[in-house]
Amino acid sequence: MEKILITGAAGFLGSHLCDRFLFEGYQVIGMDNLITGSLENIDHLFKLKQFQFYHHDVSKFVHVPGKLDYILHFASPASPIDYLEMPIQTLKVGSLGTHNLLGLAREKNARLLIASTSEVYGDPLQHPQKEDYWGNVNPIGPRGVYDEAKRFQEAITMAYNRYHGLETRIVRIFNTYGPRMRINDGRALPAFISQAIRGEDLTVFGDGSQTRSFCYVDDQVEGIYRLLLSDYDLPVNIGNPEEITILEFANEIIELIGDTPSKIKNLPLPKDDPKQRRPDISLAKDVLGWEPMVSRREGLRKTLDYFMDKVKENS
């Protein structure tokens, strides 16, 4: 039985990855310091013999006994509300945490996949964004703590790949959604859905003309799974190329909820907020045979069911 370490295991995406690799027959070690993750996301896994959990901060020395075949590094605050409140932790997990895990991977002769992000492209001047685009990032702006942490993470990963011959993979994740997202994580989708369920106005920053591309979590996990097991070691975009403006998206949520008095409330646009975001997934199609399969309508309905239960629990 192959063994995989998944950092950020109690988070939204990390918990779904734990599910997938357990389903595929792996022995899974989950690791999380729980500053943004929740044990509730992985509570169903503790009864399984193939699952272990370590409460640990990967910015400190990481030790895992025995053999290790793969590492998925998904530990990091990932929403603006988190990384703006925890800028130092965000920089440390992207730099020190990645360095520690690269050292662990080298010690264990394990393949390491790091979770990078579309934020490495910044407020892009190229549209859609391809992997060979170097980005337009403000390194000292408020979002720089996340953007530059991820850019450094990619750089040190490729350095270990080239200098030490370490097997590495880099996934650039575009906006992903689905069950287990936190209601209050500050991103548009959970904010819109929870506001609409409560009958509150939906807060749209700026005039809502900025665009995003939303990928359902099952599709994202499938892309990550294929990339880890592929022979490709340069960055790969994994996201849904179907683009929508934030204003259109907010109205889509209101329509989906149905009986709600919610309207649109405009607030000032945050500094360095990207004006457009859409992945070019030609590389993922060619190298991985991957493209998203779940329509936004279908994914939103599944996500809405989860959020309805969560809002009721918290009301």
LINCOR-V634740 format. One record per backbone hydrogen bond with DSSP energy under -1.0 kcal/mol. CO is the residue of the C=O (numbers start at 1). NH is the residue of the N-H. If there is no record, write none. Layout:
CO;NH
CO;NH
//
This chain:
2;27
3;69
3;70
4;29
5;72
6;31
8;11
10;38
11;15
12;16
13;17
14;18
15;19
16;20
17;21
18;22
19;23
20;24
21;26
22;25
27;4
28;52
29;6
30;54
31;8
31;9
38;41
39;42
42;45
45;48
48;51
50;28
52;30
54;32
54;56
57;60
69;111
70;5
71;113
72;7
73;115
79;83
80;84
82;86
86;90
87;91
88;92
89;93
90;94
91;95
92;97
95;99
96;100
97;101
98;102
99;103
100;104
101;105
102;106
103;107
104;108
105;110
111;71
112;169
113;73
114;116
114;171
116;173
117;120
118;121
119;122
121;136
122;124
129;280
130;133
136;123
138;141
141;144
143;146
143;147
144;148
146;150
147;151
148;152
149;153
150;154
151;155
152;156
153;157
154;158
155;159
156;160
157;161
158;162
159;163
160;164
160;166
167;112
169;114
170;236
171;116
172;238
173;118
175;215
177;217
178;181
182;185
187;191
188;192
189;193
190;194
191;195
192;196
193;197
194;198
195;200
202;265
204;267
208;247
210;246
212;244
215;177
216;220
217;221
218;222
219;223
220;224
221;225
222;226
223;227
224;228
225;229
227;230
236;172
238;174
244;212
245;249
246;250
247;251
248;252
249;253
250;254
251;255
252;256
253;257
254;258
258;260
263;202
265;204
267;206
270;273
275;211
278;129
281;285
282;286
283;287
284;288
284;290
295;299
296;300
297;301
298;302
299;303
300;304
301;305
302;306
303;307
304;308
305;309
306;310
307;311
308;312
309;313
310;314
//
